[in-house]
Amino acid sequence: MNQSIVTIEERTTKKVFRRIIPFIFLLYIVAFLDRVNLGYAALDMNKDLAIASSTFGLISGIFFFGYFLFEIPSNILLHKVGARKWIARIMVSWGIVVILTAWAQSATHLYILRFLLGVAEAGFFPGVILYITYWFRAKEQARAFALFMTALAASNIIGAPLSTWIMDNISWAGMQGWRWMFILEGIPAVIIGIVTYYYLTDRPQEAKWLTKEEKEWLIQEIRYENEQKEGSKHYSARQVLSNPHVWRLSFIYLTLVIGLYGIGFWMPTIIKSFSSILTNTQVGLITMIPYIAGGICMILWARRSDRSGERKMHTALPPLLGAVGLIGAGITTNPYLSVVMMSIATIGIYSFFGPFWSLPAFFLTGASAAVGIALINSIGNLGGFVGPYMIGYLNDLTGNMEAGLYFLGFSLIITSLLVFSIKKQISAVKTDAPLVKTKSS
């Protein structure tokens, strides 16, 4: 490769990273915080509305039913109308629902609002994953996915102290702090949704912030990779929905998400149980620790996967580490060791995402990718119902959190075993190689 091509590659790749990743990172911080801030609200809300643990688990999880039902249609529409318009619509609508949650007066109100939040947000995450494949080549995707998904950690690093501080310190107009938390954290989604409409660029062909030479190079590179994938195996939308490899990835993601949201919604409550003298703000500060560790390791692990070109082991090993952390948190009674174990669990769960989300792009492209990624995410996110609900149910049944943590750990072990069952090795460089051999290959 001559020096001019190398220069174009480096320059264009850096421009795309700088333009796209920080903004979608910000979007996901707001999205994920609005999804899981219910866990912080629970520190006071459950008592105010007389909500039992199992009921709270169901309220947390019902979000994912609305999400599941509208995920695939939403992603198909995003592919047709463009990310700029559709992601803007998603953000404005979910921000409005979050704000309305401040006026909930019963568990029934929360059931309805959380379901509607799932409907409003459906398509955001798989839409952004699909959007990344429009702009990044396979060898850069794990790092792009991981940098985007580091927002999972950042939303909690920012949201934990912010949410709990609002709850402890703001009670304007006689409204409880947890209600103001929903209002103050819902407003940014509406504002940033409007900004999204004007900021995002749908495709490289429309990128006025790239030079003509950079634009042509990027379009050619992405087109070449897509042609290689389509030459290997072309899938219609119907074939994607019945493809066993897509369903395998869906179930892998489901078992991981059980752990992700089980720990996400319940971590503030678990930390609060360490001591009766902890304030909400102190709980928020302690909750930051596992997420800081998870965010750092998430980026480092994805970068290692991109550099080595290896995907399978980089996807399979983190859930095992997460299982060790969750089971260890259930065994120990020492609060300091519990925080260490929760940090290990968070590192394992978060390090999974970058390598995993590079897998569908190896055999899906265009409209088939829109359907496939949405199916994987929608099936997977049903784990967001199972994890929180089972912790609440087992807590009511046994009177403690240990059984729930063991359940989450067992789920992550299954995640790892399912990834190990993928027979075809993945290479980040050989984009013409399908994920697994099909009958026609």
C-alpha positions in Angstrom: 0.0 0.0 0.0 1.5 3.3 -1.1 2.0 6.3 1.3 -0.9 8.4 -0.1 -3.5 5.6 0.5 -2.2 5.1 4.0 -2.6 8.9 4.6 -6.1 8.9 3.3 -7.0 5.9 5.5 -5.6 7.3 8.7 -7.0 10.8 8.1 -10.5 9.6 7.1 -10.8 7.1 9.9 -9.8 9.7 12.5 -12.3 12.2 11.1 -15.1 9.6 11.2 -14.3 8.6 14.8 -14.1 12.2 16.0 -17.4 13.2 14.3 -19.6 10.2 15.1 -18.4 8.4 18.2 -18.5 11.3 20.8 -22.0 12.2 19.7 -23.6 8.7 19.7 -21.7 8.2 23.0 -23.6 11.2 24.5 -26.9 9.9 23.1 -26.4 6.5 24.8 -25.5 8.1 28.1 -28.8 9.9 28.1 -30.7 6.8 26.8 -29.2 4.3 29.3 -29.6 6.7 32.3 -33.2 7.2 31.5 -33.6 3.4 31.3 -31.9 2.5 34.6 -32.5 5.6 36.7 -35.5 3.6 38.0 -33.0 1.7 40.1 -31.9 4.9 41.9 -35.5 6.1 42.3 -36.3 2.8 44.0 -34.3 3.8 47.0 -37.2 6.1 48.0 -39.9 5.4 45.4 -40.6 1.9 46.5 -41.4 3.0 50.1 -43.5 6.0 48.9 -45.6 3.9 46.6 -45.6 0.7 48.7 -43.8 -1.4 46.0 -42.5 -4.9 47.0 -39.3 -6.3 45.6 -41.0 -8.7 43.1 -43.3 -5.8 41.9 -40.3 -3.6 41.4 -38.6 -6.4 39.4 -41.6 -6.6 37.2 -41.8 -2.8 36.8 -38.1 -2.8 35.8 -38.6 -5.6 33.3 -41.8 -4.6 31.6 -39.9 -1.9 29.7 -38.4 -4.7 27.6 -41.8 -6.1 26.4 -42.6 -2.8 24.7 -39.0 -2.7 23.4 -39.3 -6.2 22.0 -42.5 -5.7 20.2 -41.4 -2.6 18.3 -37.7 -3.2 17.9 -37.6 -4.8 14.4 -40.2 -2.4 12.8 -38.3 0.5 14.3 -34.9 -0.6 12.8 -36.4 -1.2 9.4 -37.8 2.3 9.4 -34.4 3.7 10.5 -32.8 2.0 7.5 -35.4 3.5 5.2 -35.8 7.0 6.5 -32.3 7.6 7.8 -30.7 7.6 11.3 -30.9 11.4 11.6 -34.7 11.6 11.6 -35.5 8.4 13.3 -33.1 8.6 16.2 -34.2 12.2 16.8 -37.8 10.9 16.9 -36.9 8.2 19.4 -35.1 10.5 21.7 -37.8 13.2 21.9 -40.5 10.6 22.5 -38.7 8.7 25.2 -37.7 12.0 27.0 -41.4 12.9 27.2 -42.3 9.5 28.7 -39.5 9.8 31.3 -40.7 13.3 32.3 -44.3 11.9 32.7 -43.0 9.2 35.1 -42.5 11.9 37.7 -46.3 12.0 38.2 -46.8 8.2 38.7 -49.0 7.5 41.8 -49.0 3.7 41.8 -47.4 0.5 40.5 -50.0 0.4 37.8 -48.9 3.9 36.5 -45.3 2.7 36.5 -46.2 -0.5 34.6 -47.9 1.6 31.8 -45.2 4.3 31.7 -42.3 1.8 31.6 -44.0 -0.2 28.8 -44.4 3.0 26.8 -40.8 3.9 27.4 -39.8 0.6 25.9 -42.0 1.4 22.9 -40.6 4.9 22.5 -37.0 3.7 22.8 -37.3 0.6 20.6 -34.8 0.7 17.8 -32.3 3.1 19.3 -29.6 0.7 20.3 -29.7 -1.6 17.2 -30.2 1.5 15.1 -26.9 3.0 16.3 -25.2 -0.4 15.9 -26.4 -0.5 12.3 -25.4 3.1 11.8 -21.8 2.3 12.9 -21.6 -0.4 10.2 -22.4 2.4 7.6 -19.3 4.3 8.6 -16.7 1.8 9.9 -14.9 -1.2 8.4 -14.9 -4.5 10.1 -11.4 -4.2 11.5 -12.5 -1.0 13.4 -15.9 -2.0 14.5 -15.2 -3.6 17.8 -13.4 -0.5 19.0 -16.2 1.7 17.6 -18.9 -0.5 19.3 -16.9 -0.5 22.6 -16.3 3.3 22.6 -20.0 3.8 21.9 -21.0 1.3 24.6 -18.7 2.7 27.2 -21.7 5.0 27.6 -23.2 2.1 29.6 -20.5 2.7 32.3 -20.4 6.5 31.8 -24.2 6.8 32.3 -23.9 5.1 35.7 -20.7 7.0 36.6 -22.5 10.2 35.9 -26.0 9.1 36.8 -25.3 7.4 40.1 -24.1 10.5 42.0 -26.3 12.9 40.0 -29.5 10.9 40.5 -29.0 10.3 44.2 -27.9 13.9 44.8 -31.2 15.2 43.1 -33.1 12.8 45.3 -31.5 14.0 48.5 -31.4 17.7 47.7 -34.3 18.8 45.4 -37.9 18.9 46.5 -39.3 21.9 44.7 -43.0 22.6 44.7 -43.5 19.9 47.4 -42.5 17.1 45.0 -40.3 14.3 46.2 -36.7 14.1 45.0 -37.2 10.9 43.0 -39.9 12.6 41.0 -37.7 15.6 40.2 -35.0 13.1 39.1 -37.2 11.8 36.3 -38.1 15.4 35.2 -34.5 16.7 35.2 -33.1 13.6 33.5 -35.9 13.4 30.9 -35.4 17.0 29.6 -31.9 16.4 28.1 -33.3 13.6 25.9 -35.8 16.0 24.3 -33.1 18.7 23.8 -30.5 16.3 22.4 -33.1 14.7 20.2 -33.7 18.0 18.5 -29.9 18.5 18.1 -29.6 15.0 16.5 -31.9 16.0 13.7 -29.4 18.7 12.6 -26.1 17.1 13.6 -26.1 13.4 12.4 -25.2 12.5 8.8 -27.0 9.5 7.5 -24.4 8.1 5.1 -20.8 8.8 3.9 -22.2 10.0 0.6 -23.8 13.0 2.4 -20.7 13.8 4.6 -19.9 17.5 3.9 -17.3 17.3 6.6 -15.2 14.9 4.6 -13.1 16.0 1.5 -14.1 14.6 -1.9 -11.0 12.3 -1.8 -11.8 11.0 1.8 -15.5 10.5 0.9 -14.7 8.5 -2.2 -12.2 6.3 -0.3 -14.6 5.5 2.6 -17.5 4.8 0.2 -15.3 2.4 -1.8 -14.0 0.6 1.3 -17.5 0.1 2.8 -18.9 -0.9 -0.6 -16.2 -3.5 -1.1 -16.8 -5.1 2.3 -20.5 -5.2 1.7 -20.0 -6.8 -1.7 -17.7 -9.4 -0.1 -20.4 -10.3 2.4 -23.2 -10.4 -0.2 -21.0 -12.5 -2.4 -20.6 -15.0 0.4 -24.3 -15.2 1.3 -27.2 -12.9 0.6 -30.1 -13.0 3.1 -33.6 -11.7 2.6 -35.4 -10.3 5.6 -37.4 -13.5 5.9 -34.2 -15.6 5.7 -32.6 -13.5 8.5 -35.6 -14.1 10.7 -35.2 -17.9 10.3 -31.4 -18.0 10.2 -30.1 -20.2 13.0 -26.9 -18.2 13.3 -28.8 -15.0 14.0 -30.9 -16.9 16.6 -27.8 -18.3 18.2 -26.4 -14.8 18.6 -29.8 -13.7 20.0 -29.8 -16.3 22.7 -26.2 -15.5 23.6 -27.1 -11.9 24.0 -30.2 -12.8 26.0 -28.2 -14.7 28.6 -25.7 -11.8 28.9 -28.4 -9.2 29.2 -30.0 -11.1 32.1 -26.8 -10.3 34.0 -26.4 -6.7 32.7 -29.8 -5.5 33.8 -30.1 -7.7 36.8 -27.1 -6.0 38.3 -27.9 -2.6 36.7 -31.3 -2.1 38.3 -30.5 -3.7 41.6 -26.9 -2.5 42.3 -28.0 0.6 44.2 -30.3 -1.5 46.4 -27.6 -4.1 47.0 -25.1 -1.4 48.0 -27.7 0.3 50.2 -28.1 -3.0 52.1 -24.4 -2.8 53.2 -25.3 -0.3 55.9 -28.5 1.4 57.2 -26.6 4.7 57.7 -25.6 5.2 54.0 -27.4 8.2 52.4 -28.6 8.0 48.8 -25.7 10.2 47.7 -23.2 7.9 49.4 -24.8 4.9 47.6 -24.4 6.8 44.3 -20.7 7.5 44.9 -20.0 3.8 45.8 -22.0 2.7 42.8 -19.6 4.6 40.5 -16.7 2.3 41.4 -17.7 -0.9 39.5 -18.7 1.2 36.4 -15.4 3.0 36.3 -13.6 -0.3 36.3 -16.0 -1.7 33.7 -15.7 1.2 31.3 -11.9 1.2 31.3 -11.6 -2.6 30.8 -14.3 -2.5 28.1 -12.2 -0.2 25.9 -8.9 -2.0 26.5 -10.4 -5.4 25.7 -12.1 -4.3 22.5 -8.8 -2.6 21.4 -7.1 -5.9 22.0 -9.7 -7.8 20.0 -9.3 -5.4 17.0 -5.5 -5.6 17.1 -5.4 -9.4 17.2 -8.3 -9.8 14.8 -9.7 -12.5 17.1 -13.4 -12.4 18.1 -14.6 -15.7 19.5 -12.4 -16.0 22.6 -12.7 -12.2 23.2 -16.5 -12.7 23.4 -16.5 -15.9 25.4 -14.1 -15.1 28.2 -15.6 -11.9 29.7 -18.9 -13.6 30.8 -16.9 -16.2 32.7 -15.2 -13.4 34.6 -18.6 -11.8 35.2 -19.9 -15.0 36.6 -17.0 -15.2 39.1 -17.8 -11.7 40.3 -21.5 -12.3 40.7 -21.1 -15.6 42.5 -18.3 -14.1 44.7 -20.6 -11.1 45.6 -23.3 -13.6 46.7 -20.8 -15.6 48.8 -19.0 -12.8 50.6 -20.6 -10.8 53.5 -17.8 -8.2 53.6 -19.0 -4.9 52.1 -15.6 -4.0 50.8 -15.0 -7.4 49.1 -18.6 -7.2 47.8 -17.7 -3.9 45.9 -14.6 -5.7 44.5 -16.7 -8.6 43.3 -19.3 -6.3 41.8 -16.5 -4.5 40.0 -15.2 -7.8 38.6 -18.8 -8.7 37.5 -19.2 -5.4 35.7 -15.8 -5.7 34.0 -16.8 -9.1 32.7 -20.2 -8.0 31.5 -19.1 -4.8 29.8 -16.0 -6.3 28.1 -18.3 -8.7 26.2 -20.0 -6.0 24.1 -17.3 -4.7 21.7 -16.2 -8.1 20.3 -19.8 -9.5 20.3 -21.4 -6.7 18.2 -18.7 -7.1 15.6 -20.0 -10.6 14.9 -23.3 -9.9 13.0 -21.5 -7.6 10.6 -19.5 -10.5 9.2 -22.4 -12.1 7.5 -25.2 -9.4 7.4 -25.3 -6.2 5.4 -27.8 -3.5 4.4 -31.5 -4.3 5.0 -30.6 -7.8 6.3 -28.3 -6.2 8.9 -31.1 -3.9 10.0 -33.4 -6.9 10.6 -30.7 -9.2 12.0 -29.3 -6.7 14.5 -32.8 -5.7 15.6 -33.7 -9.3 16.1 -30.6 -10.1 18.1 -31.1 -7.0 20.3 -34.9 -7.5 20.8 -34.6 -11.2 21.7 -31.6 -10.4 23.8 -33.3 -7.6 25.7 -36.0 -9.9 27.0 -33.2 -10.8 29.4 -33.7 -7.3 30.7 -37.1 -8.5 32.0 -35.8 -11.9 33.3 -32.8 -10.6 35.3 -34.5 -7.8 37.4 -37.7 -9.8 37.9 -35.8 -12.9 39.1 -33.7 -11.0 41.6 -36.9 -9.4 43.0 -38.7 -12.7 43.1 -35.9 -14.6 44.7 -35.3 -11.7 47.2 -39.0 -11.9 48.3 -38.8 -15.7 48.4 -35.5 -16.0 50.4 -35.2 -12.7 52.2 -31.8 -11.9 50.7 -30.0 -11.1 47.4 -27.6 -14.1 47.3 -29.9 -16.5 45.3 -30.5 -13.7 42.7 -26.8 -13.1 42.3 -26.2 -16.9 41.8 -28.9 -16.9 39.2 -27.2 -14.1 37.3 -23.8 -15.8 37.5 -25.3 -19.0 36.1 -26.8 -17.1 33.2 -23.3 -15.7 32.3 -21.8 -19.1 32.4 -24.4 -20.2 29.8 -23.4 -17.1 27.7 -19.8 -18.2 27.6 -20.7 -21.8 26.7 -22.9 -20.7 23.9 -20.1 -18.5 22.4 -17.7 -21.4 22.7 -20.2 -23.5 20.7 -19.6 -21.3 17.6 -17.5 -23.5 15.5 -16.1 -21.0 12.9 -13.3 -18.8 14.1 -13.9 -15.1 13.6 -11.3 -12.8 12.0 -11.6 -9.0 12.1 -9.5 -8.8 9.0 -11.0 -11.4 6.7 -14.4 -9.8 6.2 -15.3 -12.2 3.4 -15.5 -15.1 5.8 -19.0 -15.8 7.1 -19.6 -16.3 10.8 -20.3 -20.0 10.3 -20.4 -22.2 7.3 -23.8 -22.3 5.5 -25.0 -25.2 3.4 -24.1 -23.2 0.3 -20.5 -22.5 1.4 
